[in-house]
Amino acid sequence: MAQVRAKWLAFYAEHVEPVSKEIFSHVEKMIIGTLIISAGAHVSSTEPAIVLFGYLRHGLVGRGVMLFGVILLLLNFLDGLCKLAKLNWHVAYQVLMTIIYVALSVRLIQLILAFRGGE
């Protein structure tokens, strides 16, 4: 029994743990980027209760925040794509991961905006 446990722990440490850390790291960065985009979209679509320095246009500030979030998502996406390219996996898998990443990002933005609209 101890031998099976030792083999499992070795397998987990070598294969499962690094992959799960990478996945959760990218999901965390994606959630942060989508939250930033959603906050920018919310500021540019409605008149917020907080006045930013009194003279900045809310639409302009919101679009700037959205651009910052898009840049973060793009950098996270490119980082993940470069890491996938180093693994010598099939190109179809990389294309599938790209489609899933973009679809999940858009869906998260829609979901966060829907929750914000329910106030």
C-alpha positions in Angstrom: 0.0 0.0 0.0 2.9 2.4 0.8 4.3 1.7 -2.7 1.1 2.7 -4.4 0.9 5.8 -2.3 4.5 6.7 -3.1 3.9 6.2 -6.9 0.7 8.3 -6.7 2.5 11.1 -4.9 5.4 11.0 -7.4 2.9 11.1 -10.3 1.0 13.9 -8.7 4.1 16.0 -8.0 5.4 15.5 -11.5 2.3 15.8 -13.7 -0.8 16.9 -11.9 0.4 19.7 -9.7 2.3 21.8 -12.3 -0.6 21.6 -14.7 -3.2 22.5 -12.1 -1.1 25.5 -11.0 -0.8 26.8 -14.5 -4.5 26.3 -15.2 -5.5 28.1 -12.0 -3.0 30.9 -12.6 -4.3 31.6 -16.1 -8.0 31.4 -14.9 -7.2 33.8 -12.1 -5.6 36.2 -14.5 -8.5 35.9 -16.9 -11.0 36.6 -14.2 -9.1 39.7 -13.1 -8.9 40.9 -16.7 -12.6 40.3 -17.3 -13.5 42.1 -14.0 -11.4 45.1 -15.2 -13.2 45.1 -18.6 -16.6 44.8 -16.9 -15.8 47.7 -14.6 -14.8 49.9 -17.5 -17.9 49.0 -19.4 -20.0 49.8 -16.4 -18.4 53.2 -15.9 -18.7 54.1 -19.6 -22.3 53.0 -19.9 -23.8 54.7 -16.8 -23.1 57.7 -14.7 -21.3 56.4 -11.6 -21.8 57.7 -8.1 -18.1 58.4 -7.7 -16.8 61.6 -9.4 -13.3 61.0 -10.7 -11.4 64.2 -10.1 -14.4 66.2 -11.2 -13.3 66.9 -14.8 -12.7 63.5 -16.5 -15.4 62.2 -18.8 -16.7 58.9 -17.5 -17.0 57.4 -21.0 -13.3 58.1 -21.7 -12.2 56.7 -18.4 -14.3 53.6 -18.9 -12.9 53.0 -22.3 -9.3 53.4 -20.9 -10.0 50.9 -18.2 -11.6 48.5 -20.7 -8.5 48.8 -22.9 -6.2 48.0 -20.0 -8.3 44.9 -19.3 -8.2 43.8 -22.9 -4.4 44.3 -22.9 -4.1 42.1 -19.7 -6.3 39.4 -21.3 -4.2 39.5 -24.5 -0.9 39.2 -22.6 -2.3 36.3 -20.5 -3.6 34.6 -23.7 -0.2 35.0 -25.5 1.6 33.7 -22.4 -0.6 30.6 -22.4 -0.3 30.1 -26.1 3.5 30.3 -25.9 3.5 27.7 -23.1 1.3 25.4 -25.1 3.5 25.7 -28.1 6.5 24.5 -26.1 4.7 21.3 -25.2 4.7 19.8 -28.7 1.0 19.2 -28.7 -1.1 19.1 -31.9 -2.0 22.5 -33.4 -5.7 21.5 -33.3 -5.5 21.4 -29.5 -4.0 24.9 -29.4 -6.7 26.2 -31.7 -9.4 24.5 -29.5 -7.8 26.1 -26.4 -7.8 29.5 -28.1 -11.5 29.3 -29.0 -12.3 28.1 -25.4 -10.3 31.0 -23.9 -11.9 33.7 -26.0 -15.4 32.3 -25.5 -14.9 32.0 -21.8 -13.6 35.5 -21.5 -16.5 37.0 -23.4 -19.0 34.9 -21.4 -17.4 36.0 -18.1 -17.6 39.7 -19.1 -21.3 39.2 -20.0 -22.0 37.4 -16.7 -20.3 40.1 -14.6 -22.2 42.9 -16.4 -25.4 41.0 -15.9 -24.8 40.8 -12.2 -23.9 44.5 -12.1 -27.1 45.4 -13.9 -29.2 43.7 -11.3 -28.6 46.3 -8.6 
